[in-house]
């Protein structure tokens, strides 16, 4: 029953009943006890993540170049001249900060995903800021990675206003817990962060189909800019995507983990980054709280150790997939 | 899981028990009240003598207060390896320290308690047998002429001794632009660099036939911190037959106590670079409580045993945990977003020093100016560290400007703008402009507003009189604070803002 106060807030008791967890619970109950600090480097430094993913044989965007010092930036133009499109990002950035997506060239200028044209000086400045540590945690020095720009699958591209939609899968002890698709809007400026105005769309773990969407915390069914239908859409290569995300656990050893993937037209799912502190908006996108699922996995993981990835996926699909819901 | 929680609760219980034991012991056995005594305050006034010893025999003579308002024998002295005695010199009490051959920087403390309600001790009457006579001022040549001109002008505008003194003070305050005054000002400034107003005024008084003499006072004020003795003048009001103490420039005598009528405060024989400074703090516990604490086996849990000048910064530092608690509550229970984790505590400390409105206006104008400047800088493609460094320089310049501007318009609060931590301001500006660029103005303003709310909350926490009293006399409450913070570290419930953030959960689930 919707109450008058639900326009502004929900009561703590109600949230608890919905099984929604807050930041304190995520940190105190799931993140801190399960994520060993010494493994953080594996996900906080994207260069390390890339190497590890390569060793595991997981698909990643091809690394073109790494600028490590200001001196190396002197021949930036000649290095970048080989590539029509690329992504430049800080190796230790967070929350999508400092990510520059170049879609094409116009003469010696660069065209961003949003269509805005940048001069090579502006790109250089961006690289300098990355090296200076502007986007990294704590402002420490960083390196600038240049990697291949992954083109989105056309099925997904048609529901995103610029910028490739990405899929976020949250895992506990390597069991997929919940997944969502994040698509950009005009307001989010090509970025996939929900608090910047991107749309979060919950995905059914069993079928890989989108089930529910939120924009600015409000349930929606159509894209506000493109007016395309957001629900019932199949994520191409879903089984493969789940497999790759799940293997992120073997790769990092982090108990509470988020994996961000983009589905490429030709290559299929590609791992963009892993995240040791994935946010909680996924609960709104799925219209489902995390607590019930996390507790169930906690029990399962305590009871059975060393379960391989395919059995973990099977468990999650059985426990949290839509068919399971129908059965109940 | 259970085991870990148990050990945490064990630790918390131990902390609370230890703290409670200390509080009960202090309260019951040492008779330290649990709440500050409002009625009557006691000031602890401390002289701190420092000098450089060269390995020669040393004699230190410090003028002590006496004559009516205080018995010099009641003071405490703290010094290492010195012989100490109270003696009389020209009828005035002095403290006399001696040592054979100390080496290096030396510190001597002398501390007295001054009851606030003990009457107007600063105007206590000296006992004199005969009515004093004004000393003759020997001034020849152009100084004599100039003095005579100023004296004549003052005499014209006064009716009696009191108004004569008022006129002299006014002259010194206004510093009129006429020839004789400027000449005299120059003369006295050169001859008495530290006390030219005092000597100038005394000569003017004596030439007007008013008996007077110099004396030295000390200000009872916590905010001032350590300060040098204040030059005072004592003149004899011949109509009323009383001595009166005034400041040469006519400033307010409020909270100033007369320390000594001696000409000099301190003489150090055998040492170099000697200096005496005074620190006053208000003792919030009743007389004797601090001493009992210092001498008890529980002395480790009191800062009362420290010399006053060392204790003053501690009272301040001990407040920081309170501000930190406020930030923890706001971030983890309310879910407020701030720029920099504990930056609001530093701002809150700055607010303690200034009236809130003035502090907020200054802070916001500096942030605004800094952001403008930062926007200008972004054109030049500077590297991060030089850019923030440039911001620090600009913030410094802004501070000077605010100071000068408020001095010109007579707003004294502006003069103390340096209480704001410059580096923190510069980083705040940098972070704010980054968020502005990346997430938009609303997000930036939201976070700054969050920081300000947290700063005001931290300020409010540190401002509570009872809380300040506890951390000073019952520092063991910090253990309870620690226990609370530890428990908050295990709080996994919702934050207040999450009730809003997750409101759409009600759409589907409810």
Interface residues (C-beta under 8 A of the other chain):
Chain A: X1 X2 X3 X6 X7 X8 X9 X10 X11 X12 X14 X15 X17 X18 X20 X22 X23 X24 X25 X27 X28 X29 X33 X70 X97 X121 X124 X125 X128 X129 X132 X133 X134 X139 X195 X196 X212 X214 X217 X218 X219 X283 X284 X287 X289
Chain B: X1 X332 X335 X381 X383 X384 X385 X434 X438 X439 X489 X490 X491 X492 X493 X494 X495 X498 X499 X500 X501 X502 X503 X504 X505 X506 X507 X508 X509 X510
